[in-house]
Amino acid sequence: MQIGSLSKALSLSARSLAALSLAATLSVTASVTAFAQNLPIVRDAEIEALVRDYARPILKAAGLSKSGIDIILVNDRSFNAFVAGRRMFINTGALLQSETPNEIIGVIAHEAGHIAGGHQERLREQIARAQTMAIVASLLGAGAIVAGAATNSGELAQAGGGIAMGGGEMARRGLLGYQRTEEVTADRSAISYLEATGQSAKGMLTTFSRFQSALALSGSRVDPYQVSHPMPRERIANLEELAKRSPYYNREDSATLQQRHDMMRAKIAVHTEGQGAFSRLLRKNPGGLAAQYGDTLNTYLNGNPRSALSKVDALIKQQPKNPYFQELRGDILMKANRPADAAESYARAVRLDPVKSGILPISYGQALIAMGTRDSLEKAVTQIRTGLERDRENSIGYRYLAQAYGQLGDIPEAELATAEGHFYRGAYQDAKIFAMRAQQRFKRGAPGWVRAQDIINFRTPRKK
């Protein structure tokens, strides 16, 4: 195997860095921000709040509560989760397929085990070591091939080729074996975090059973030494006795948490797979709040705004303090071209939001912009800035902020906001162009001038 090919193989192996599923989907890059920008990210205040609630006690048990761990939602149908840097990525497919909160909590516990164990840093060291082994083997093989050619020895040349190929294969198998060991360690760490927080590990076993069933249905025969994760049956065997030993093994999620989980699944199903999917999802409880929520969302997306408004008002009557029902009401009213009424609903959502999401004030600001008065535009700037203070990397927020400033005639701030938006979505060259335009309009040394200079001076990360 040539060195270039081996490097590609090692890069592919690195993709399974800290993923819970059988095969990871993404590689680790030096720049986590650039890494995240290549993903189809989902932003939703309700789902983000729920997942953070799942993660909070786990991160505390893992000693990570003050480590600035971000949880990012990825629009992907596969059941998968992985970590990169201090960020944990969870696919919407995992959220949709998990029937209980405990299943997702087990996933989070596993990924927290990778972060707390420093597995990413050690994997990079292992990759470097494997590459060194492969290079040495390749050089030895090349030397033997040259010697064989010089001496007219076909056997020696053939042996040299075997050395090169064998060294690369040994390096690759060694790396995969190391990764399987780290997966086992993360599994056991997850069990300890669940125990420390008084939660069951049954959800983890359910997840691995799902993988085992999927593997059996596929009819695939997998060489256990050619994958980066232990086989599902092996993981279940390793964890089942330990999990069942816990006094919390049969503890179930609270009814309130389960209801929030079901509503989240209904939302994802409607947005990604349509009415039929959420109907099948909630067929056991077709008249429950989650089913009503899914029906309202489907009517909003595909039906009459008036009918959707009637349905969301019925939901609000049942849970008047639910900020996300008010958010949906605002969305429906915006679709009905009633921005002033939408602004009132978004304002209530912002007031009711217990976690102070940055997304809701930005939505409120969008409605205020649509109203189009100077007073509403000034309020929009305030609301959007509040949202961006809480959610600095929300590139859409900067787009609305630029729009508000533009309609107010504040061109320097509009161009700076545009630069920020480009910056946080990874369009660094565009960000620099708008930052230079903004800087020419600011007084030298002013806060806007300084921020523009920061963007101009930013060094674009090299592509790996």
C-alpha positions as a Markdown table, in Angstrom:
| # | Residue | x | y | z |
|---|---|---|---|---|
| 1 | Met | 0.0 | 0.0 | 0.0 |
| 2 | Gln | 1.3 | 3.4 | -0.9 |
| 3 | Ile | 1.8 | 6.0 | 1.8 |
| 4 | Gly | -0.8 | 8.3 | 0.4 |
| 5 | Ser | -3.4 | 5.5 | 0.4 |
| 6 | Leu | -2.5 | 4.6 | 3.9 |
| 7 | Ser | -3.0 | 8.2 | 5.1 |
| 8 | Lys | -6.4 | 8.1 | 3.5 |
| 9 | Ala | -7.2 | 4.9 | 5.2 |
| 10 | Leu | -6.0 | 6.3 | 8.6 |
| 11 | Ser | -8.1 | 9.4 | 8.0 |
| 12 | Leu | -11.2 | 7.2 | 7.4 |
| 13 | Ser | -10.4 | 5.2 | 10.5 |
| 14 | Ala | -10.3 | 8.5 | 12.5 |
| 15 | Arg | -13.9 | 9.2 | 11.5 |
| 16 | Ser | -15.1 | 6.8 | 14.1 |
| 17 | Leu | -13.4 | 8.9 | 16.8 |
| 18 | Ala | -16.2 | 8.9 | 19.4 |
| 19 | Ala | -19.3 | 7.9 | 17.7 |
| 20 | Leu | -21.8 | 5.6 | 19.4 |
| 21 | Ser | -23.1 | 4.0 | 16.2 |
| 22 | Leu | -21.4 | 1.1 | 14.4 |
| 23 | Ala | -19.7 | 3.3 | 11.9 |
| 24 | Ala | -19.0 | 7.0 | 12.5 |
| 25 | Thr | -19.7 | 9.5 | 9.7 |
| 26 | Leu | -17.3 | 12.4 | 10.2 |
| 27 | Ser | -13.6 | 13.0 | 10.7 |
| 28 | Val | -12.0 | 15.1 | 13.4 |
| 29 | Thr | -10.5 | 18.4 | 12.2 |
| 30 | Ala | -8.2 | 20.8 | 13.9 |
| 31 | Ser | -10.8 | 23.5 | 13.7 |
| 32 | Val | -14.0 | 22.5 | 15.5 |
| 33 | Thr | -15.8 | 25.6 | 14.1 |
| 34 | Ala | -14.9 | 24.7 | 10.5 |
| 35 | Phe | -15.8 | 21.1 | 11.2 |
| 36 | Ala | -19.3 | 22.1 | 12.4 |
| 37 | Gln | -19.8 | 24.4 | 9.4 |
| 38 | Asn | -19.7 | 21.4 | 7.1 |
| 39 | Leu | -22.7 | 19.8 | 8.9 |
| 40 | Pro | -26.4 | 20.3 | 8.3 |
| 41 | Ile | -27.0 | 21.9 | 11.7 |
| 42 | Val | -30.5 | 22.0 | 13.2 |
| 43 | Arg | -31.4 | 25.0 | 15.5 |
| 44 | Asp | -34.6 | 24.7 | 17.6 |
| 45 | Ala | -35.0 | 26.2 | 21.0 |
| 46 | Glu | -37.3 | 23.5 | 22.3 |
| 47 | Ile | -35.2 | 20.5 | 21.3 |
| 48 | Glu | -32.0 | 22.2 | 22.4 |
| 49 | Ala | -33.5 | 22.9 | 25.9 |
| 50 | Leu | -34.6 | 19.3 | 26.3 |
| 51 | Val | -31.3 | 17.8 | 25.3 |
| 52 | Arg | -29.5 | 20.2 | 27.6 |
| 53 | Asp | -31.8 | 19.0 | 30.4 |
| 54 | Tyr | -30.8 | 15.4 | 29.6 |
| 55 | Ala | -27.1 | 16.3 | 29.6 |
| 56 | Arg | -26.8 | 18.6 | 32.6 |
| 57 | Pro | -26.6 | 15.9 | 35.4 |
| 58 | Ile | -24.5 | 13.6 | 33.2 |
| 59 | Leu | -21.9 | 16.4 | 32.5 |
| 60 | Lys | -21.8 | 17.2 | 36.2 |
| 61 | Ala | -21.1 | 13.6 | 37.1 |
| 62 | Ala | -18.4 | 13.5 | 34.5 |
| 63 | Gly | -16.8 | 16.6 | 35.9 |
| 64 | Leu | -17.6 | 18.5 | 32.7 |
| 65 | Ser | -20.3 | 20.9 | 33.9 |
| 66 | Lys | -17.8 | 23.9 | 33.8 |
| 67 | Ser | -16.0 | 22.8 | 30.7 |
| 68 | Gly | -18.2 | 24.7 | 28.2 |
| 69 | Ile | -19.6 | 21.6 | 26.4 |
| 70 | Asp | -21.9 | 22.5 | 23.6 |
| 71 | Ile | -24.5 | 20.1 | 22.2 |
| 72 | Ile | -25.1 | 20.5 | 18.5 |
| 73 | Leu | -28.1 | 18.9 | 16.6 |
| 74 | Val | -27.3 | 17.4 | 13.2 |
| 75 | Asn | -30.0 | 16.9 | 10.5 |
| 76 | Asp | -29.2 | 13.2 | 9.8 |
| 77 | Arg | -31.6 | 10.3 | 9.8 |
| 78 | Ser | -29.1 | 7.8 | 11.2 |
| 79 | Phe | -28.9 | 6.9 | 14.9 |
| 80 | Asn | -25.5 | 8.5 | 15.7 |
| 81 | Ala | -23.7 | 10.8 | 18.1 |
| 82 | Phe | -20.1 | 11.9 | 18.2 |
| 83 | Val | -17.8 | 14.4 | 19.7 |
| 84 | Ala | -15.2 | 16.9 | 18.3 |
| 85 | Gly | -13.3 | 19.2 | 20.6 |
| 86 | Arg | -15.7 | 20.4 | 23.4 |
| 87 | Arg | -18.8 | 19.8 | 21.2 |
| 88 | Met | -21.1 | 16.9 | 21.3 |
| 89 | Phe | -23.1 | 16.2 | 18.1 |
| 90 | Ile | -26.4 | 14.3 | 18.2 |
| 91 | Asn | -28.2 | 13.3 | 15.0 |
| 92 | Thr | -31.9 | 14.0 | 14.8 |
| 93 | Gly | -32.3 | 10.4 | 13.7 |
| 94 | Ala | -31.1 | 9.3 | 17.2 |
| 95 | Leu | -33.7 | 11.6 | 18.8 |
| 96 | Leu | -36.4 | 10.4 | 16.5 |
| 97 | Gln | -35.7 | 6.7 | 16.9 |
| 98 | Ser | -35.3 | 6.8 | 20.7 |
| 99 | Glu | -38.5 | 5.8 | 22.4 |
| 100 | Thr | -37.6 | 7.1 | 25.9 |
| 101 | Pro | -35.5 | 9.9 | 27.3 |
| 102 | Asn | -33.3 | 7.3 | 29.0 |
| 103 | Glu | -32.0 | 6.1 | 25.6 |
| 104 | Ile | -30.7 | 9.5 | 24.6 |
| 105 | Ile | -29.4 | 10.1 | 28.1 |
| 106 | Gly | -27.3 | 6.9 | 27.7 |
| 107 | Val | -26.0 | 8.2 | 24.4 |
| 108 | Ile | -25.0 | 11.5 | 26.1 |
| 109 | Ala | -23.3 | 9.6 | 28.9 |
| 110 | His | -21.3 | 7.6 | 26.5 |
| 111 | Glu | -20.1 | 10.7 | 24.6 |
| 112 | Ala | -19.3 | 12.4 | 27.9 |
| 113 | Gly | -17.1 | 9.4 | 28.7 |
| 114 | His | -15.1 | 10.1 | 25.5 |
| 115 | Ile | -14.6 | 13.8 | 26.4 |
| 116 | Ala | -13.8 | 13.2 | 30.1 |
| 117 | Gly | -11.4 | 10.5 | 29.1 |
| 118 | Gly | -9.5 | 12.7 | 26.7 |
| 119 | His | -10.0 | 10.1 | 24.0 |
| 120 | Gln | -9.7 | 12.5 | 21.1 |
| 121 | Glu | -6.3 | 13.7 | 22.1 |
| 122 | Arg | -5.0 | 10.2 | 22.6 |
| 123 | Leu | -6.4 | 9.1 | 19.3 |
| 124 | Arg | -4.5 | 11.8 | 17.5 |
| 125 | Glu | -1.3 | 10.4 | 19.1 |
| 126 | Gln | -2.2 | 6.9 | 18.0 |
| 127 | Ile | -2.9 | 8.1 | 14.4 |
| 128 | Ala | 0.6 | 9.8 | 14.4 |
| 129 | Arg | 2.2 | 6.6 | 15.7 |
| 130 | Ala | 0.4 | 4.5 | 13.1 |
| 131 | Gln | 1.5 | 6.8 | 10.3 |
| 132 | Thr | 5.1 | 6.5 | 11.5 |
| 133 | Met | 4.8 | 2.7 | 11.5 |
| 134 | Ala | 3.4 | 2.8 | 8.0 |
| 135 | Ile | 6.1 | 5.1 | 6.8 |
| 136 | Val | 8.9 | 3.0 | 8.3 |
| 137 | Ala | 7.4 | -0.2 | 6.7 |
| 138 | Ser | 7.1 | 1.6 | 3.4 |
| 139 | Leu | 10.7 | 2.7 | 3.4 |
| 140 | Leu | 11.9 | -0.8 | 4.4 |
| 141 | Gly | 9.8 | -2.3 | 1.6 |
| 142 | Ala | 11.0 | 0.3 | -0.9 |
| 143 | Gly | 14.6 | -0.5 | 0.1 |
| 144 | Ala | 14.0 | -4.2 | -0.5 |
| 145 | Ile | 12.4 | -3.5 | -3.8 |
| 146 | Val | 15.3 | -1.4 | -5.0 |
| 147 | Ala | 17.8 | -4.0 | -3.7 |
| 148 | Gly | 15.8 | -6.7 | -5.6 |
| 149 | Ala | 15.9 | -4.7 | -8.8 |
| 150 | Ala | 19.6 | -4.1 | -8.4 |
| 151 | Thr | 20.4 | -7.8 | -7.9 |
| 152 | Asn | 17.9 | -9.1 | -10.3 |
| 153 | Ser | 16.1 | -10.8 | -7.4 |
| 154 | Gly | 12.4 | -11.0 | -8.1 |
| 155 | Glu | 11.8 | -12.8 | -4.7 |
| 156 | Leu | 13.5 | -9.9 | -2.8 |
| 157 | Ala | 11.4 | -7.3 | -4.7 |
| 158 | Gln | 8.2 | -9.3 | -4.0 |
| 159 | Ala | 9.2 | -9.5 | -0.3 |
| 160 | Gly | 9.7 | -5.7 | -0.2 |
| 161 | Gly | 6.2 | -5.2 | -1.6 |
| 162 | Gly | 4.9 | -7.5 | 1.1 |
| 163 | Ile | 6.7 | -5.6 | 3.9 |
| 164 | Ala | 5.2 | -2.3 | 2.7 |
| 165 | Met | 1.7 | -3.6 | 2.5 |
| 166 | Gly | 1.9 | -5.6 | 5.7 |
| 167 | Gly | 3.2 | -2.7 | 7.7 |
| 168 | Gly | 0.3 | -0.5 | 6.6 |
| 169 | Glu | -2.2 | -3.2 | 7.5 |
| 170 | Met | -0.6 | -3.7 | 10.9 |
| 171 | Ala | -0.8 | 0.0 | 11.6 |
| 172 | Arg | -4.4 | 0.1 | 10.6 |
| 173 | Arg | -5.4 | -2.9 | 12.7 |
| 174 | Gly | -3.5 | -1.5 | 15.6 |
| 175 | Leu | -5.4 | 1.8 | 15.4 |
| 176 | Leu | -8.8 | 0.1 | 15.1 |
| 177 | Gly | -8.0 | -2.1 | 18.1 |
| 178 | Tyr | -7.1 | 1.0 | 20.1 |
| 179 | Gln | -10.4 | 2.6 | 19.2 |
| 180 | Arg | -12.4 | -0.4 | 20.3 |
| 181 | Thr | -10.7 | -0.3 | 23.7 |
| 182 | Glu | -11.7 | 3.4 | 24.0 |
| 183 | Glu | -15.3 | 2.6 | 23.1 |
| 184 | Val | -15.4 | 0.0 | 25.9 |
| 185 | Thr | -13.9 | 2.5 | 28.3 |
| 186 | Ala | -16.6 | 5.1 | 27.3 |
| 187 | Asp | -19.3 | 2.5 | 27.8 |
| 188 | Arg | -18.2 | 1.8 | 31.3 |
| 189 | Ser | -17.8 | 5.5 | 32.1 |
| 190 | Ala | -21.4 | 6.0 | 30.9 |
| 191 | Ile | -22.6 | 3.3 | 33.4 |
| 192 | Ser | -20.9 | 5.1 | 36.2 |
| 193 | Tyr | -22.3 | 8.5 | 35.3 |
| 194 | Leu | -25.8 | 7.0 | 35.1 |
| 195 | Glu | -25.3 | 5.4 | 38.5 |
| 196 | Ala | -24.1 | 8.6 | 40.0 |
| 197 | Thr | -27.2 | 10.5 | 38.8 |
| 198 | Gly | -29.7 | 7.8 | 39.9 |
| 199 | Gln | -30.6 | 6.8 | 36.3 |
| 200 | Ser | -31.0 | 3.5 | 34.5 |
| 201 | Ala | -28.6 | 2.1 | 32.0 |
| 202 | Lys | -31.4 | 0.2 | 30.3 |
| 203 | Gly | -31.6 | 2.7 | 27.6 |
| 204 | Met | -28.0 | 2.0 | 26.6 |
| 205 | Leu | -28.7 | -1.7 | 26.3 |
| 206 | Thr | -31.8 | -0.9 | 24.2 |
| 207 | Thr | -29.6 | 1.1 | 21.8 |
| 208 | Phe | -27.1 | -1.7 | 21.4 |
| 209 | Ser | -29.9 | -4.2 | 20.9 |
| 210 | Arg | -31.2 | -1.9 | 18.1 |
| 211 | Phe | -27.8 | -2.0 | 16.4 |
| 212 | Gln | -27.6 | -5.7 | 16.8 |
| 213 | Ser | -31.1 | -6.1 | 15.2 |
| 214 | Ala | -30.2 | -3.8 | 12.3 |
| 215 | Leu | -27.0 | -5.7 | 11.7 |
| 216 | Ala | -28.8 | -9.1 | 11.7 |
| 217 | Leu | -31.5 | -7.7 | 9.3 |
| 218 | Ser | -28.8 | -6.4 | 6.9 |
| 219 | Gly | -27.4 | -9.9 | 6.5 |
| 220 | Ser | -23.9 | -8.4 | 6.6 |
| 221 | Arg | -21.0 | -10.4 | 8.0 |
| 222 | Val | -18.6 | -8.1 | 9.7 |
| 223 | Asp | -15.1 | -8.9 | 10.7 |
| 224 | Pro | -14.9 | -7.6 | 14.3 |
| 225 | Tyr | -11.2 | -6.7 | 13.8 |
| 226 | Gln | -12.0 | -4.5 | 10.8 |
| 227 | Val | -14.3 | -2.0 | 12.7 |
| 228 | Ser | -13.6 | 0.7 | 15.2 |
| 229 | His | -16.3 | -0.3 | 17.6 |
| 230 | Pro | -17.0 | -3.5 | 19.5 |
| 231 | Met | -19.8 | -5.6 | 18.0 |
| 232 | Pro | -23.2 | -4.8 | 19.5 |
| 233 | Arg | -23.6 | -8.3 | 21.0 |
| 234 | Glu | -20.2 | -8.0 | 22.7 |
| 235 | Arg | -21.1 | -4.6 | 24.1 |
| 236 | Ile | -24.4 | -5.9 | 25.5 |
| 237 | Ala | -22.6 | -8.8 | 27.1 |
| 238 | Asn | -20.0 | -6.5 | 28.6 |
| 239 | Leu | -22.5 | -4.1 | 30.1 |
| 240 | Glu | -25.6 | -6.1 | 30.9 |
| 241 | Glu | -24.5 | -7.6 | 34.2 |
| 242 | Leu | -23.1 | -4.2 | 35.4 |
| 243 | Ala | -26.2 | -2.4 | 34.3 |
| 244 | Lys | -28.6 | -4.8 | 36.0 |
| 245 | Arg | -26.6 | -4.6 | 39.2 |
| 246 | Ser | -27.6 | -1.0 | 39.7 |
| 247 | Pro | -30.5 | -0.3 | 42.1 |
| 248 | Tyr | -31.8 | 2.2 | 39.4 |
| 249 | Tyr | -32.0 | -0.3 | 36.6 |
| 250 | Asn | -35.8 | -0.4 | 36.5 |
| 251 | Arg | -36.2 | 3.3 | 37.2 |
| 252 | Glu | -38.3 | 4.9 | 34.5 |
| 253 | Asp | -38.3 | 8.5 | 33.2 |
| 254 | Ser | -40.9 | 10.8 | 34.7 |
| 255 | Ala | -44.2 | 11.3 | 32.9 |
| 256 | Thr | -43.4 | 15.0 | 32.3 |
| 257 | Leu | -40.0 | 14.2 | 30.7 |
| 258 | Gln | -41.5 | 11.4 | 28.6 |
| 259 | Gln | -44.1 | 13.8 | 27.3 |
| 260 | Arg | -41.5 | 16.4 | 26.4 |
| 261 | His | -39.6 | 13.6 | 24.6 |
| 262 | Asp | -42.6 | 12.5 | 22.7 |
| 263 | Met | -43.3 | 16.1 | 21.6 |
| 264 | Met | -39.8 | 16.5 | 20.4 |
| 265 | Arg | -40.1 | 13.3 | 18.4 |
| 266 | Ala | -43.3 | 14.5 | 16.9 |
| 267 | Lys | -41.7 | 17.8 | 15.9 |
| 268 | Ile | -38.8 | 16.1 | 14.2 |
| 269 | Ala | -41.0 | 13.6 | 12.4 |
| 270 | Val | -43.3 | 16.3 | 11.0 |
| 271 | His | -40.4 | 18.5 | 9.8 |
| 272 | Thr | -38.3 | 15.7 | 8.4 |
| 273 | Glu | -40.7 | 12.9 | 7.3 |
| 274 | Gly | -44.2 | 14.3 | 7.2 |
| 275 | Gln | -47.6 | 13.5 | 8.7 |
| 276 | Gly | -47.5 | 9.8 | 8.1 |
| 277 | Ala | -44.3 | 9.5 | 10.1 |
| 278 | Phe | -45.5 | 11.2 | 13.2 |
| 279 | Ser | -48.9 | 9.4 | 13.0 |
| 280 | Arg | -47.0 | 6.1 | 13.1 |
| 281 | Leu | -44.7 | 7.3 | 15.8 |
| 282 | Leu | -47.6 | 8.2 | 18.2 |
| 283 | Arg | -50.1 | 5.5 | 17.2 |
| 284 | Lys | -50.0 | 4.2 | 20.8 |
| 285 | Asn | -51.4 | 7.5 | 22.1 |
| 286 | Pro | -53.1 | 9.2 | 19.1 |
| 287 | Gly | -55.1 | 11.6 | 21.3 |
| 288 | Gly | -52.2 | 12.7 | 23.6 |
| 289 | Leu | -50.6 | 16.1 | 23.8 |
| 290 | Ala | -47.7 | 15.0 | 21.6 |
| 291 | Ala | -50.0 | 13.9 | 18.8 |
| 292 | Gln | -52.0 | 17.1 | 19.0 |
| 293 | Tyr | -48.7 | 19.0 | 18.8 |
| 294 | Gly | -47.6 | 17.1 | 15.8 |
| 295 | Asp | -51.0 | 17.7 | 14.1 |
| 296 | Thr | -50.7 | 21.4 | 14.8 |
| 297 | Leu | -47.2 | 21.5 | 13.4 |
| 298 | Asn | -48.3 | 19.6 | 10.3 |
| 299 | Thr | -51.2 | 22.0 | 9.8 |
| 300 | Tyr | -48.9 | 25.0 | 10.1 |
| 301 | Leu | -46.5 | 23.5 | 7.5 |
| 302 | Asn | -49.0 | 22.1 | 5.1 |
| 303 | Gly | -52.4 | 23.5 | 5.9 |
| 304 | Asn | -54.4 | 26.6 | 6.5 |
| 305 | Pro | -52.9 | 29.2 | 8.9 |
| 306 | Arg | -56.4 | 29.8 | 10.4 |
| 307 | Ser | -56.8 | 26.2 | 11.3 |
| 308 | Ala | -53.3 | 26.0 | 12.6 |
| 309 | Leu | -53.9 | 29.0 | 14.8 |
| 310 | Ser | -57.1 | 27.4 | 16.3 |
| 311 | Lys | -55.1 | 24.3 | 17.1 |
| 312 | Val | -52.2 | 26.0 | 18.7 |
| 313 | Asp | -54.6 | 28.1 | 20.8 |
| 314 | Ala | -56.0 | 24.8 | 22.1 |
| 315 | Leu | -52.5 | 23.7 | 23.0 |
| 316 | Ile | -51.8 | 26.9 | 24.8 |
| 317 | Lys | -55.1 | 26.5 | 26.8 |
| 318 | Gln | -53.7 | 23.2 | 28.1 |
| 319 | Gln | -50.2 | 24.5 | 28.8 |
| 320 | Pro | -50.4 | 28.3 | 29.1 |
| 321 | Lys | -46.8 | 28.6 | 30.3 |
| 322 | Asn | -45.2 | 26.6 | 27.5 |
| 323 | Pro | -42.9 | 29.0 | 25.6 |
| 324 | Tyr | -42.7 | 26.8 | 22.6 |
| 325 | Phe | -46.4 | 26.8 | 22.0 |
| 326 | Gln | -46.2 | 30.6 | 22.0 |
| 327 | Glu | -43.2 | 30.4 | 19.6 |
| 328 | Leu | -45.3 | 28.2 | 17.2 |
| 329 | Arg | -48.1 | 30.7 | 17.5 |
| 330 | Gly | -45.7 | 33.4 | 16.4 |
| 331 | Asp | -44.5 | 31.2 | 13.5 |
| 332 | Ile | -48.1 | 30.7 | 12.3 |
| 333 | Leu | -48.9 | 34.4 | 12.5 |
| 334 | Met | -45.8 | 35.3 | 10.5 |
| 335 | Lys | -46.9 | 32.8 | 7.8 |
| 336 | Ala | -50.3 | 34.5 | 7.9 |
| 337 | Asn | -48.6 | 37.9 | 7.3 |
| 338 | Arg | -49.6 | 39.2 | 10.7 |
| 339 | Pro | -46.2 | 40.4 | 12.1 |
| 340 | Ala | -47.6 | 42.6 | 14.9 |
| 341 | Asp | -49.6 | 39.7 | 16.4 |
| 342 | Ala | -46.7 | 37.4 | 15.8 |
| 343 | Ala | -44.4 | 39.8 | 17.7 |
| 344 | Glu | -46.8 | 39.6 | 20.7 |
| 345 | Ser | -46.6 | 35.8 | 20.7 |
| 346 | Tyr | -42.8 | 35.8 | 20.4 |
| 347 | Ala | -42.6 | 38.3 | 23.2 |
| 348 | Arg | -44.6 | 36.0 | 25.5 |
| 349 | Ala | -42.3 | 33.1 | 24.4 |
| 350 | Val | -39.2 | 35.1 | 25.4 |
| 351 | Arg | -40.8 | 35.9 | 28.8 |
| 352 | Leu | -41.8 | 32.3 | 29.5 |
| 353 | Asp | -38.5 | 30.8 | 28.4 |
| 354 | Pro | -36.8 | 29.3 | 31.5 |
| 355 | Val | -33.4 | 28.7 | 29.8 |
| 356 | Lys | -33.1 | 32.1 | 28.0 |
| 357 | Ser | -32.5 | 30.7 | 24.5 |
| 358 | Gly | -30.9 | 33.0 | 22.0 |
| 359 | Ile | -33.2 | 31.7 | 19.3 |
| 360 | Leu | -36.5 | 33.2 | 20.6 |
| 361 | Pro | -35.4 | 36.8 | 20.9 |
| 362 | Ile | -34.1 | 36.6 | 17.3 |
| 363 | Ser | -37.5 | 35.3 | 16.1 |
| 364 | Tyr | -39.1 | 38.2 | 18.0 |
| 365 | Gly | -36.7 | 40.6 | 16.3 |
| 366 | Gln | -37.6 | 39.1 | 12.9 |
| 367 | Ala | -41.3 | 39.9 | 13.5 |
| 368 | Leu | -40.5 | 43.4 | 14.7 |
| 369 | Ile | -38.5 | 44.0 | 11.5 |
| 370 | Ala | -41.5 | 42.9 | 9.4 |
| 371 | Met | -43.6 | 45.5 | 11.2 |
| 372 | Gly | -41.4 | 48.1 | 9.5 |
| 373 | Thr | -41.8 | 51.1 | 11.8 |
| 374 | Arg | -38.7 | 52.9 | 13.2 |
| 375 | Asp | -39.8 | 52.1 | 16.8 |
| 376 | Ser | -40.2 | 48.4 | 15.9 |
| 377 | Leu | -36.8 | 48.3 | 14.1 |
| 378 | Glu | -35.0 | 49.8 | 17.1 |
| 379 | Lys | -36.7 | 47.2 | 19.3 |
| 380 | Ala | -35.7 | 44.5 | 16.8 |
| 381 | Val | -32.0 | 45.6 | 17.2 |
| 382 | Thr | -32.3 | 45.3 | 20.9 |
| 383 | Gln | -33.9 | 41.8 | 20.8 |
| 384 | Ile | -31.6 | 40.4 | 18.2 |
| 385 | Arg | -28.5 | 41.6 | 20.0 |
| 386 | Thr | -29.9 | 40.0 | 23.2 |
| 387 | Gly | -30.3 | 36.8 | 21.3 |
| 388 | Leu | -26.8 | 37.0 | 19.9 |
| 389 | Glu | -25.3 | 37.7 | 23.3 |
| 390 | Arg | -26.7 | 34.3 | 24.3 |
| 391 | Asp | -26.0 | 32.5 | 21.0 |
| 392 | Arg | -22.9 | 34.2 | 19.5 |
| 393 | Glu | -22.5 | 31.9 | 16.6 |
| 394 | Asn | -26.1 | 32.2 | 15.2 |
| 395 | Ser | -25.3 | 33.4 | 11.7 |
| 396 | Ile | -29.0 | 33.8 | 10.8 |
| 397 | Gly | -29.3 | 36.3 | 13.7 |
| 398 | Tyr | -26.6 | 38.5 | 12.2 |
| 399 | Arg | -28.5 | 38.5 | 8.9 |
| 400 | Tyr | -31.6 | 39.9 | 10.6 |
| 401 | Leu | -29.5 | 42.3 | 12.6 |
| 402 | Ala | -28.0 | 43.6 | 9.3 |
| 403 | Gln | -31.5 | 44.0 | 7.9 |
| 404 | Ala | -32.7 | 46.0 | 10.9 |
| 405 | Tyr | -29.7 | 48.3 | 10.8 |
| 406 | Gly | -30.0 | 48.7 | 7.1 |
| 407 | Gln | -33.6 | 49.8 | 7.3 |
| 408 | Leu | -32.6 | 52.2 | 10.1 |
| 409 | Gly | -30.0 | 53.7 | 7.8 |
| 410 | Asp | -27.0 | 52.6 | 10.0 |
| 411 | Ile | -24.9 | 51.3 | 7.2 |
| 412 | Pro | -21.6 | 50.7 | 9.2 |
| 413 | Glu | -23.4 | 48.5 | 11.7 |
| 414 | Ala | -25.3 | 46.7 | 8.9 |
| 415 | Glu | -22.1 | 45.9 | 7.1 |
| 416 | Leu | -20.4 | 44.8 | 10.3 |
| 417 | Ala | -23.3 | 42.5 | 11.2 |
| 418 | Thr | -23.1 | 41.1 | 7.6 |
| 419 | Ala | -19.4 | 40.4 | 8.2 |
| 420 | Glu | -20.2 | 38.6 | 11.5 |
| 421 | Gly | -22.8 | 36.5 | 9.8 |
| 422 | His | -20.4 | 35.4 | 7.1 |
| 423 | Phe | -17.7 | 34.8 | 9.7 |
| 424 | Tyr | -19.8 | 32.4 | 11.8 |
| 425 | Arg | -20.9 | 30.4 | 8.8 |
| 426 | Gly | -17.3 | 30.0 | 7.7 |
| 427 | Ala | -17.3 | 32.3 | 4.7 |
| 428 | Tyr | -14.2 | 34.0 | 5.9 |
| 429 | Gln | -13.3 | 35.8 | 2.7 |
| 430 | Asp | -16.7 | 37.4 | 2.4 |
| 431 | Ala | -16.5 | 38.3 | 6.1 |
| 432 | Lys | -13.2 | 40.1 | 5.5 |
| 433 | Ile | -14.7 | 42.0 | 2.6 |
| 434 | Phe | -17.6 | 43.3 | 4.6 |
| 435 | Ala | -15.4 | 44.0 | 7.6 |
| 436 | Met | -13.2 | 46.2 | 5.5 |
| 437 | Arg | -16.2 | 48.1 | 4.2 |
| 438 | Ala | -17.6 | 48.5 | 7.7 |
| 439 | Gln | -14.2 | 49.6 | 9.1 |
| 440 | Gln | -14.0 | 52.5 | 6.5 |
| 441 | Arg | -17.2 | 53.9 | 8.0 |
| 442 | Phe | -16.3 | 53.6 | 11.7 |
| 443 | Lys | -14.1 | 56.0 | 13.6 |
| 444 | Arg | -10.7 | 54.5 | 14.2 |
| 445 | Gly | -10.6 | 52.7 | 17.6 |
| 446 | Ala | -14.3 | 52.6 | 18.0 |
| 447 | Pro | -15.7 | 49.2 | 19.1 |
| 448 | Gly | -17.1 | 48.4 | 15.7 |
| 449 | Trp | -13.8 | 49.4 | 14.1 |
| 450 | Val | -11.9 | 47.0 | 16.5 |
| 451 | Arg | -14.3 | 44.1 | 15.8 |
| 452 | Ala | -13.9 | 44.6 | 12.1 |
| 453 | Gln | -10.1 | 44.6 | 12.5 |
| 454 | Asp | -10.4 | 41.3 | 14.4 |
| 455 | Ile | -12.2 | 39.7 | 11.4 |
| 456 | Ile | -9.8 | 41.2 | 8.9 |
| 457 | Asn | -6.8 | 39.8 | 10.9 |
| 458 | Phe | -8.4 | 36.3 | 11.3 |
| 459 | Arg | -6.3 | 33.6 | 9.7 |
| 460 | Thr | -8.4 | 31.1 | 7.8 |
| 461 | Pro | -7.9 | 27.6 | 9.1 |
| 462 | Arg | -6.1 | 25.3 | 6.7 |
| 463 | Lys | -8.1 | 22.5 | 5.2 |
| 464 | Lys | -7.1 | 19.1 | 6.5 |
